[in-house]
Amino acid sequence: MKNCSKNLGILLLLAAFAILLHGYHPGVEDDGVYLPAIKRHLNPQLYPHDFEFFTLQLQATVFDKLVAGSIRLTHMPAGIAALLWHFASIFLLLWGCWRISRRCFKESYAQWAAVGTVAVLLTMPVAGTALYLGDQYLHPRLLATAAILGAIIAVLDRRYVLAAVCLAIAVVIHPLMASFGISYCVFLAWKERPRATAPLLALLFPLGWIFEPTSDAWRAAALTRDYYFLSNWQWYDWLGVFAPIILLWWFRRVSVRGGSTVVAHMTSRLVWYGMFQLAVAVILMLPPSLERLKPLQPMRYLHLLYLILVLISGGLIGRHILRRHVSRWLLFFVPLGLLMFYAQRQTFPASPHLELPGTVSHNPWIEAFAWIRQKTPPDSYFALDLYYMERAGEDFHSFRALAERSALADYVKDPSVATQVPRLAPRWLEEVTAQEGWRHFQAADFQRLKRRFGVDWVVLEGNAAGIDCPYHNELLRVCRIE
């Protein structure tokens, strides 16, 4: 019991350390979909004009309903609840990693080296997929991955009913990532060489997707996502696909010689999993006739492969190099941690490293979004620069997530949603086409947006001649269209 409490304490500290190291940025990137969905569950009056841009995509997950339900139950502020859920997700992920490491390595220092490596490399990019191992905000991927790790542990222990329960939890949280977890668990459970299982495993790939016909508008949205097209992948992306397979095969040989049967089994099955999923990805992503399958993003199988690769790599480094030498631990983890911290500061240079609930940001975009949230009616309809999330100093913060107001479609995040839900693609294309040339818009252009779409507010950089702007800061103006 004493050791259990000690281990639990270490995992809690590692989870907190991971947030301190990698930062916390609610409302950025994919959180522009999840956070508005949670807020609309709590207040259905929000987003009356554009809620389809985040609700339709989330019909297959209980994640947003689960978080919103916990907020209703506890009466906790949404910002604090999101942070606690994020912390819990990281803790559960690291707990799963630690339990796997205990089955892979008998030495405690190797076990903690494995978990520590995952914690330090949590925001490591996954080749060509536009993913990190873990995001800097609450995301269902991390929670689903923790459930998948639980299923892997259950398969290693031959507790297949429990594995099925864990995978079912992953499915209702993040169906796409769960499909990869199911695939790897089947490989892991198979005791013989799994060449003959490929046809069976193909049935596990999520081909039961509810398809809708594509259109020219859908293709225009899809072309904004480079990672949908294998032909657009660079040589270093492909290096990130094949180098892990070579490393895993080498780890298997080292583990066989060292008598580490669990590591050998996991790595060999991970190789087969990677080869199979790569074949599936090529089959789905290359033929033009299967273009509607591209949003399934089958190359994201690499997320689970990278996570287990990092976990086992850390354990092997701990076993063979770090051991019980404190100086070696410092020489390994301190530079690695500083490198990851530096990378995060370069990713969000104009924002606080920890955007915690209740803190005041001096980022002019966040300041403007806060004024809009507090001073404009909930049914307001906004227009912004199509590429506002990519503007210098904006740091990929979502207007919908932080201002809590409706907005016309953008050209950075909304195309991804339009490819997932093809019925939205024509609307997306119509709205972004109407906003082309935004930086040269005059008062008449804004009036045109109002007549056509009902837009009654705009967020502008620079001067806004002839328009009433009740708010401005050193960079932005928030203006009313009369």
Protein Blocks (a to p, Z undefined) as FASTA:
>chain_A
ZZmmmmmmmmmmmmmmmmmmnopaehiajlmmmmmmmmmmmmmmgokllmmmmmmmmmmp
cklmmmmmmmmmnopafklmmmmmmmmmmmmmmmmmmmmmmmmpmbfklmmmmmmmmmmm
mmgccehklpafbdcbdcfklmmmmmmmmmmmmmmnopaklmmmmmmmmmmmmmmlmmmm
mmmmmmmmpmbdcklmmmmmmmmpcfkbccddddfklmmmmmmmmklpmklpcfklmmmm
mmmmmmmmmmmmmmmmnopaklmmmmmmmmmmmmmmmmmmmmmmmpmklmmmmmnommlm
mmmmmmmmmmmmmmmmmmmmnmmafklmmmmmmmmmmmmmmmmmmmmmmbcfblcehiac
fbfklmmmmmmmmmpcfkbccdddfklmmpghklopafklmnopacdddfklmmmmmmmm
mmlmmmmmmmmmmmgoklmccfklmmmmmmmnopabdcdehjdehiacfbccfkbccddd
ZZ
